[in-house]
Amino acid sequence: MFVSLLFVKLKKIDDHFFLWLYHRVLGQRTLHTLLVLTGVLSFLLILISVDRQTVAAASAETIRIALTKNEASIQLEGDGLIATGEMSTPLVLASPATITSAHDSFQLNGVSYSRLTVAAAATVSVNGKPFRGRIELRSTDKGILVINELPLEEYLVGLINAEISSAWPIEAVKAQAVIARTYALNRREARKTALYHLESSVLDQVYGGRSTEDSRAERAVTETAGQVLTYQGAIIQAFYHSNCGGKTESAENVWGKSLSYMKGVNCQYCLVNPSSVWEQKLTLKEIEEKVRGAGFKLSTLTDIRTGARNNRGRLATVSLVSSRGTVTMTGDQFRKTVGYGTIKSTNFMVKVTGVEAYFSGYGNGHGVGLCQWGAKQRAVDGFNYTEILSYYYPGTELKHLTDLR
């Protein structure tokens, strides 16, 4: 107990404390007192050294995020904008600076480039949105690719309020910080040879940059600095979603890969939130156009039939009946085809009446891993972030990055 409390207080120990301790030692004349106080001082120095090494290890990690792709033009703003790359000397840019896409390059001040890295004194704004770190511009055959490279911990602070709300109970926010860090590092390793590691959208993790930061988001990231979830010594694929609707999904059912720590758990905690239930009305014509646009051969859609459900209660297949026959796809394919924001989960029922289809379902998202609304309610009920994480990822261990080096 003494050691754990001491760790909590370590950050408050500064040079003034050691000066006080030094004078206390000089003020005592007994050998016993000198030995005791010298031992305490040595112990504190060891603990602070370990703590600083942990923070330093976390701070040293960087990540590359794709902010936007295929842009025809980009406007950059910031104090002291400097560009480096293909030119022999750094280029000082006037703010705002406009970059436009050309055939096989992009242009800045009438000069063509294929790649530039831009930095500023504080933040660089991309189309009015500020970001920490550096901004890298690359020319592609479809337009300009914009990448934000920055320290991992700063990235996490700009992610929290884009994924949940930092106003939630702090234990839920800390759980989000850990899984976001874990997911980011897992993806960085998997994509280490790619131009960037993560998308800034729901395709990976939603990232808002400097404008979404606040003190509670920073607190959650700082208090969990360097912590990741592991399984058998490796950083896990920490998938998560908004609302599971009562049961989280098995990773195998969604992506065909069995993960021991993501078989699915029962979760009644998210059901207190209205987002656990949804309804949607679409015309058969709307659905037909989306399905045909995805490459399926379909003509004059007349009915939609739900097929078998998997072991977690979600639809394994959906059949679309048309004048040219029946097209059967997986529940996840159907959701992707019609739109993730339209069909919010694969746990739904559908009724066709005339030319319209009425959907009603439970949950929001793929359902794998941590349920964000469930985590919030568990925090309200008094669970801490380590308990929340162990519930949604059974069998995993929480470790510091320094333990994995």
QUINORWO-V156643 format. One record per helix or strand of 2 or more residues. SS is the DSSP state (A for helix, B for strand). FROM is the first residue (numbers start at 1). TO is the last residue. If there is no record, write none. Layout:
# QUINORWO-V156643
ss:from:to
SS:FROM:TO
SS:FROM:TO
This chain:
# QUINORWO-V156643
ss:from:to
A:2:12
A:15:27
A:31:60
B:62:71
B:73:77
B:82:85
B:91:92
B:97:101
B:106:108
B:111:113
B:115:119
B:124:126
B:129:131
B:134:140
B:143:151
A:152:157
A:160:163
A:170:190
B:198:199
A:209:212
A:215:223
B:227:231
B:234:235
B:240:241
A:251:255
A:269:272
A:274:276
B:277:283
A:284:293
B:301:306
B:317:322
B:325:330
A:331:338
B:348:353
B:356:362
B:370:371
A:372:380
A:385:392
B:397:400
A:401:403
